[in-house]
């Protein structure tokens, strides 16, 4: 299945503050048009040493039988297992594995399951650098 990129794009650089311990917040979005089940949306990159402390998505009604999972390029369900996305959601929060510290720069992802997805997904992540 294809891998696609958010509005942050292929050249997305991780955002972090120069002072250790500051909280960073990154937002990204992607609008799908019949994006196949099994596809991965690379939303944002976090730097090595980042500790993800919270995050969530909002999304349109993506289509019957569509699910979305929240994770990273190593584990598609690190932050949330597949959740129904057939109805619009105002906030679907990370509900597992936080806090989580990365030892290498990684893409955080949304993975489509169940059926082809159409609509917009907005992604927000909060992390600290220690």
C-alpha positions in Angstrom: 0.0 0.0 0.0 1.2 3.5 -0.6 2.9 5.9 1.8 1.7 9.5 1.5 2.8 12.6 3.3 1.0 15.4 5.2 1.1 19.1 4.5 4.5 19.1 6.3 5.8 17.2 3.2 8.8 15.0 2.5 11.2 17.7 3.7 9.6 18.0 7.1 12.3 18.7 9.7 11.6 18.0 13.3 10.7 21.0 15.3 12.3 21.5 18.7 13.3 24.2 21.1 17.0 24.9 21.8 16.4 25.0 25.6 16.1 21.5 27.1 12.8 20.6 28.7 10.5 22.8 26.6 7.2 21.5 25.3 6.9 21.4 21.5 3.7 21.1 19.6 3.4 20.1 15.9 0.2 20.1 13.8 -0.2 18.5 10.4 -3.1 17.6 8.1 -3.8 15.3 5.1 -6.8 15.2 2.8 -7.4 11.7 1.4 -9.3 10.9 -1.7 -10.1 7.2 -1.8 -6.8 6.4 0.0 -6.5 2.6 0.1 -6.8 0.5 3.2 -3.3 -0.3 4.4 -1.9 3.1 3.4 0.3 5.0 5.7 0.2 8.8 6.1 3.4 10.2 7.4 2.3 13.2 9.4 5.2 14.7 11.3 8.8 13.9 12.2 10.1 14.0 15.7 13.8 14.3 16.5 16.0 11.7 18.3 15.6 12.3 22.1 12.0 13.5 21.8 9.6 12.2 24.4 6.1 12.2 23.1 3.8 13.1 26.0 0.4 13.5 24.3 -1.3 13.7 21.0 -4.5 13.4 19.1 -6.3 13.5 15.7 -9.5 14.9 14.5 -11.0 13.7 11.3 -14.0 13.9 8.9 -16.3 11.0 8.3 -13.8 9.0 6.3 -16.2 6.4 4.9 -18.0 3.2 5.9 -15.7 0.6 7.6 -12.7 2.9 7.7 -10.4 2.7 10.7 -7.4 4.8 11.6 -4.5 3.8 13.9 -1.9 6.1 15.4 1.7 5.2 15.6 5.1 5.6 14.0 7.1 4.1 11.2 8.2 1.2 13.4 4.8 0.4 15.0 1.6 1.6 13.4 -0.4 1.2 16.6 2.1 2.5 19.1 -0.2 5.3 20.3 -3.7 4.0 19.4 -5.0 0.8 17.9 -7.4 0.9 14.9 -10.4 3.0 15.7 -13.6 3.4 13.7 -13.5 6.6 11.5 -16.8 6.3 9.7 -18.2 9.2 11.6 -16.5 12.6 12.1 -14.4 12.9 15.3 -13.5 16.0 17.2 -10.7 14.4 19.2 -9.2 10.9 19.1 -6.5 10.9 21.7 -3.3 8.8 22.1 -4.3 6.2 24.6 -1.3 4.0 25.0 2.5 4.1 25.2 2.8 7.7 26.4 5.2 9.0 27.4 7.5 7.4 24.7 11.1 8.5 24.0 12.6 8.2 20.6 16.3 7.3 20.2 16.3 8.2 16.5 14.4 10.6 14.3 11.0 9.1 13.3 7.9 9.8 11.3 4.6 9.7 13.3 1.9 8.1 11.3 -1.8 7.5 10.7 -2.6 4.2 9.1 -5.8 3.6 7.2 -7.6 0.2 7.6 -10.9 -1.4 6.7 -11.7 0.4 3.5 -10.6 3.3 1.3 -10.7 6.6 3.1 -11.9 10.0 1.9 -11.7 13.1 4.0 -9.3 15.2 6.1 -7.2 14.1 9.1 -5.6 16.6 11.4 -2.8 15.4 13.7 -1.4 17.1 16.8 1.5 15.9 18.9 3.2 17.2 22.0 6.7 16.3 23.0 9.6 17.5 25.2 13.3 17.4 24.6 15.4 16.4 27.7 
